Amino acid sequence: MGTRIQMRSVSAGGTESALASIDIPKNGNLVGVTWQLQGSLDTTLDSSWWQLSFGSVIADVNDSRQVISNAVLGIVVLVTSGIYQGMVNYHDPVPDIQVGAGERLFLHSLATAATVVTVRCMVSFDFDLDLPRARRR
C-alpha cells in the first residue's frame, strides 16, 4: 500500500533547519521524493539549497547518513538588472529506504541572504504492515 505526503515551506535566506516536519505513519519504505522549488533570485550566485533529512538540523558535511535528498534553485550569472524568476521540478527515485512508524522527516534550507523560495516536497512511501521496524541511522 503506497501513499504520498506533502511537505511545504518558505525560506527567506540563511540557514534554516526544520522548516517543516512529518511523522511517518507506518512501517515500510521511502521510495521517492519529488521537489518543486519556486523563487526570485536577484543577484549573481544567488541560490537556495533544500534538504530532506532524518536529522533535525541541516547536514552540510561529508558522510552524513541522515540526508535523504537535496535540491537546488540557483543562478550563476545575472547579466541584466532585475529579478530572475526560477522554478525547478525534480524527481529523485531514491533507493528503498526502510522507515519505521513514528520516525520524523525534516525539511531544511540553506540560501543566500534575502533569497525567498517556496518549496513543495512530495515524499512517496510503500507501506508494509508486516515489516519489522529496523533502525540503522
N, C-alpha and C positions, 0 to 999 in steps of 0.2 A: 504494500500500500504506500503510495507516494503522496507527498504534499509539498507545497512551496510556501515559504514565509517571507514577507517583505520587511526590510529594514529601510528606514528613510531618515535623512538628516541634512542639515545645512552647516557648512563650515565658513567662518569669517576670516580665516587665516591663522597662521601659527600652528603649534602642536596642540591637538585636542584629542584626548583619549576618552573612550567610552561615550561617544556622542549618541549611540543607540545600542540597545542590547535586546536579546531574546533568550528565552529559556527553551531548550529542546524538549518537546512534549513526550517523545517515546524513544526507546532504544532503536537503533538502526544505523543507516549510513548516510552521510552527507555526500551527494553525488554531483552537484553542480552549483555554480554561482553565476548570476547574470548581473552585470553592472550597467547602470545608466547614470552618467555624470553630465551635468549641465552647468555652465557658469560663464562669467565675464572676466576676461583677463585683459589688463590694460598696460602691461609693461613687458618688455623683452625678458624672457626667462621666468615669467610667472608660471606657477604650477600648483596643482592640488593633487596630492597623493593620498589614496584611501586604502585602508587595510581591514580585512575581516579576520578576526583572531579569536582564539580561545582565551587569550590573556586580557586583563582589564586595562592594561597600559600599552600604548603603541610600542612595537618592537622594530627597531631600525638597526639591528646588529646581525652579524653572521651567526649561523647555526641556531636560529630561533625556531623552535619546533611548535610554537603556539600559532604561527601565521598560517592561514588557510589560503588567502588570495589577496592580490593587490591590483589596483587600477589607478591610472594617472590621466589627468587632463592637464595639458601644458602647451606653452607656445615657446618656440626657440627665438624667433626674431619678429618683432612687430615693426614693419617698415614704414607705416604711416601713423599719424596720431589717431587716437580714438580707442575703441574697445573691440577686442576680438570676442565674439560670442561663440563659444565652443561647446561641443557635445560629443560624448563617447557612448557607444553601445557595445558591450563586450561580454561574451560568454566564456567562462572558464570551466571546462569539463574536468573538474578535479577528480583524482582517483578516489574510489570509495574510501571515505574516512569514517571509521566506526565512531559513533557518538552514543551517549547514554542519556536517558531521561533526566532532566534537571540540569544538565550541563548548560552553561551560558556562553553565547557568542557575542562579541563586541565589534562595533564599527568605530574606527579611528581615522583621523585626518592629520596630515602634515602639509601645510600650504604656505606659500609666500604671503607676506602681510597684506591685508585688505583684499585678498582674493576670495570672493564669495562664490561658492559652488554648492549646488544641491545634488545629492546622490540618492539613488534608489538601488538597493541591493536585494535581489531575489535569491533566496537560498533554497535549493531543492534537496529533499530528503526522500529516501526509500526506507520506510519503517519496517522492521521485522520484529514482531512481538515475541518470537521465540529466542531472539538473540540475547545472550547474557551480556551484561554491561562489562566492558573492558576499558580500563583507563590506562593509557600508555603515554600520557603527556606529563 
